[in-house]
Amino acid sequence: MSGALPNLRRFAARPVTAAVAALAWMSAGSDHAGAISIELKDVAPDRIERQRAATDGRLPLAKTPDLARFEQRLAEAGLKSGSPMLMRIFKETSELEIWIEKGDQYVLFATYPICHWSGTLGPKLKEGDKQTPEGFYTITNRQIRHLGRWPRAINLGFPNAFDRAHNRDGSYILMHGGCSSVGCFAMTNPVIGEVYGLVKAAIRDGQRHIPIHVLPFRMTDEALAAHASSPWHGFWTSLKAGSDSFERTRRPPRVSVCEGTYRVEDAPPKAEVRAEPAVSKERGKSRSDMMLGAIRTGCPAPVVATAERKDKDGADSAGSRSGTQPVSQR
């Protein structure tokens, strides 16, 4: 894929009122004007107001969970810190979801407003394009650390194998505190404190790869159809395969990168994972447990089915697990 950003259309119905209000506020000589980065893109115009609220100290933002009741919220949901987790970001609505394992499935623990992200819908292509990425990423222990002025920052792992296959580049794409960002997701300091704590606890208790799915919008058929004319429609179709798998199973899908395409497969039921022999003596975890959420690379070897390789129900045992969906990049 070319490294040039396609001509993203600017819709006529821009958030003029919000933009004019923000510009008027800045020109009025506010001491905080320099901290505001105005977004005049075609989605999430409320980013302007959230930045303004954060700069004025009007926190927490609307729809933020009660962070002071963190332990109570976990207990009420029947969850515990340190359990395996998955995160999803929806750029269009500026939301971060955290899902935590409970029994055989993951359940939604919290939805947080994202205070600020830069750019518009579509993936990040190159260093300096001020875009936030989209795709399937994974967080490991070395991606949670003190970075620059952020004592709690989470590196999303951009570029991943898919990005590299398409010659996309960039570095230090973070989820961090505050409410200003160029290419990152700014969550405010109190929210990143809760998110970072959950990520650190999950890794401490044995989750080696925490999946984070960065999506342009909620991947419904209707939403995808509404963006049918976008140059990224084919790419977004590949992301929908992963979103659909998680919605179907409530378990992190198996995602691999094969010849520059995402290949998505439903995660096996937890009962199957439990039946596997442990490869980690320290934690008693199977290989599937240890690799849960990882982004794999390489293509599965082709298998030729023969009459002798039929299972007892007559199904072809050489076929893929139900839910496998090879998807291509447009």
N, C-alpha and C positions, 0 to 999 in steps of 0.2 A: 504494500500500500504506500501511496505517496505520503511524504512527511508534511505536505501542505494541508492546512485546514481548509475544508470545502467551504463554498460560499453559503454560510448560514444566513437564512433570511431574517430580516428584521421586520417584525410585524408592525403594521401601522398603529395598532391599538396598544401602544406602550403605556407604561404606568406614569403618564405625564403628571398627574396630580401629585403622586408621591415624589417624583423627581423634582418638580418645581418647589415643593415644600422643603425638600432636603437642601436644594440650592439656596433658597431664601434663608433657611436657618444658618447655613454656613456663611453666607454673605453678611449676616447680621453681626458678625464679629465674635461668634462663640469661641471660647477658649478651647473647645474640643473639636473645632472644625478640622484640624489637621489629622485627627484620628479617624475621620470618617472616609471610607472609600466608597464612592457612589457606584452602584451597579445599575446600569440602564440597559440591561439585556432583556430578552423576551420571556424570561421565567422568573419566578420567585421575587417579585418586586418588593415584598415585605422585608427583604434583606436590609434595605435602607433603614427602615424603622427599627429593626432589631439592633443594628449597629448604633443607632442613635440612642435607643433605650439603654444599651449597655454602657455607652460613654457617659450617659447621665446618671449611671448608678441605679437604674431601675431594674434590678434583678431580684429574684429569678425571672426569666422570660415567661410569658404566658404559656401554659400547657407543660411546664416543667414539673416532673414528679416531685413530691415532697422529699427532698434530699435529707432532711433532718430525721425522717422516719425510715431510713434505709433498712435497718434490721427488721423493723416491724413489717415493712412491705415484703421483704423476703419471706418472713414467717407466714404472713397471710396468704401468700401464693404457694406455700409448701415447698419453697426452694431454699438452697443454701449457697453461700459464696464458696467458690472453689469448684463447683460443678461445671462440666463442659458447657460452652456457650457458643453462640453464633451472633453476628451483628449484620444488620442491613441498613444501608443508607439510601434514601430516596431524595434525589436532588430537587425535583420539581416542587416538592412540598417541604423541603428542608427538614427532614426527619431522620433520626437515628433510632433504630430498634435494637434491643438486646433480648435475645432468646436464650433460655437456660434449660438444660436437660432436666426432665422430671419423669422418672420411670423410663418408658421406651421412646418417648418423644420429647421434643423441645417445646416449651411454652413461652409466650411473650411475657417478659418481666416488666419492661419499661419502654416508653417511646419518649425521646427527648427532642426538643427543637434544636436545630443546628443554627447557631447564632449567625454565622456567615460562611459562605463558600464563594469562590470566584469563578467567573466564566459563565457558560451556558450549558445546555444539554449537549451531550456528545463527549467522546473520550478525550483524554489528554494525548497530544501527538508529539510534542517536542518541548524541550527545556525553554522556559520563558514565554510560553503561549498563554500563561495565566489560567489555564483550564484545570479543573479537578478531574481526576480519572474516572473511568467506569469500567467495571469488569469484576472478576472473581479474584480476591486477594486473600492472603493468609498472614497471620501475625504469629511470630515466634518470640522466644525469650529475648533475643538480641535486638528486637524491634521496640522494646519498651525501655526507655532510658531518659535521662536528662539531656535535652537537646537545646542548646542555645539558651534563650531566656525562658524556656518552658521546663519546669521541674518535672512535669508529668506530660509526656508526649508519646504517641503511638505512631510508629512508622508503618504505613499501609503496605509497603512492599512493592511500590511502583518503581520501575516497570517489572511486570511478571513475565512468564515465558511467552504468553500471547502477545504482550506489548513488544517484547524484543523480537518476536517473529515478524512483526510489522514495522520494525525500525523506529519504534517510539522511544523517546528518551526523556529523562527528567530525574530528579533526585529529591530526597527528603520531603515526600508528600506525606503530611502528618495529619493526625487528629490531635488538636491541642487546645489549650485554654484561650482566654481572651475572646475578642469578637472582631478581629481583622485578620485577613488571610489573602495570600496570593497563591492559589493552587492547592491550599489545604482546607481542612474542615475545622473551623473555630467553634468551640462548644461552650465557652465561658469557663472560668476556673472552677466554680463549684461542680458543674456537670462533669468536666473531665476528671475531677477527683473521684467521683463515684464510678465512672466508666473504667478509668485506669485501675482502680482497686479491684474491680471484678475481673478484668483481664489478667492482672498480676496473680490473683488468687487461683484462677483457672489453670494458668501455666504452672504455678507452684504445686498444685495438686495433680499434675500429670498430663494436662492437655498440651500437646506439643505444637499443634497448629490450630489457631482460632480463625475460622473463616469469617471474612467480611465481604459481603456482596454490595458493591457500589452500583446502584441502578439509577437510570434517568428519571423514572417514575414508577408507580405501581404497575406491574407488568400484566395487566388485564388484556384480554383480546380487544376490548374497546379502546383502551389507551394506545395500544400498538397500531390499531387501524387509524386512529386519529393522527398518527405521525407517519402514515404510509408514504408521504412524499419526501420525508427526510432522507438525506444521503446516508444516514446511519440506521435506516430501517432494518437492513439485513443483519448488522451487528447487534442491534437491539433484539432481534428475533433469537439470536444465540443466547443472549442474557435471559430471555424469557424462559428458555428451556431449563435453566438452572433454577429460576424462581418457581416455575411450575413444579419441578421435582420436590423442592422444599415444601411448597404448599400441599403437595400430595402426601408426602411421607412424614413431614415435620421432623426430618432428620437432614443433616448437611449432605447434599449430593456429592457424589464422586465427580470431580471435575479434572479433566486432563486436556492437554494441548496437543493436538495431532495435526501435523502439516499446516500449521497456522490457523487452525480452527479449534473452538471449544468443543469438547465432547463431554456430554453430561450423562451420568448414570445414577439411577436411584440408589441411595444408600441401602445396604442390607439391613433387615430387621435386627434389632439389638440382640435378640435371642441367638441369631447366627454368629454375631460377634462374640458373645459370651462363650459359645461352643468352641471357638478357636483356641489353640494352645497359647499360653502366655509366652511372650518373647522378652518381657521386662520382668525380671525376678523381683526388682525393687517394688514395683507397683502392681504386678500381676496383670499386666495389660497385654492384649493380643496385638498382632501387627495392624489389624484394622483399627483398633483403638488408637494405636500410636500414630497412624497416618490419617485419622479422621480430620477432614478439613484441609488437608494438603492439596496443592495443585500439582498434579502429575504431568510429566512430559513423555512423549513417545506415543506411537500408535500400537494398538493391539495387533498381534500377529494374526494373519488370516487363517481361519480353520475351515477345512473341507469336511462337510457333514457326510457321513455314510450311513447305510442302512443299519449297521451295527451300533451306531451312536444315537439310537433313539431311547428316550427314557420310557418308563413304564406307562406313561400316559400318552405315548405317541408323539410327544413334543420333541423338537430337535434340540438335543442337549448342547450342541455346538453354538446355538444362537446366543445372542446377548441377553442379559437380564432385562426383564420388562422395564421400560422406562429409559433405556439407552437411546440417546438422540444425538447423532452427529450433526453438527450445525456449522454453517459456513459463514465466513466474513464477506460482507458486501464491499 
